[in-house]
Amino acid sequence: MASGDNFTDSLFWAYRGASKLYNTLPKELVDAMMIDSAGSMTILWRSLVPISIPCIVPVAIYTFILAWNEYLFALTLTRTINIRSVPIGI
């Protein structure tokens, strides 16, 4: 991806990794949970979320690092309080 927006790039790769991860989930597991009278949210929270934790954690860390680097970059380049942006002023 050549968009230059690191956050969008990280979301793209997270979606791509999660879709590959969810495609490996056996359909029989979801069918068995539905037979056991599990609702859609139960299936989501008891099977998909625990499986997707290895995909969610690195994306969360990477997003935090990108936001922190952007903050430090803006803080370093602005010398006076009058020209600082809103995130730096808060």
MOCORNOR-V55736 format. One record per helix or strand. SS is the DSSP state (h for helix, s for strand). FROM is the first residue (numbers start at 1). LEN is the number of residues. Records with the same first field share a line. If there is no record, write none. Layout:
# MOCORNOR-V55736
SS: FROM-LEN + FROM-LEN
This chain:
# MOCORNOR-V55736
h: 6-18 + 27-9 + 40-38 + 81-3 + 86-4
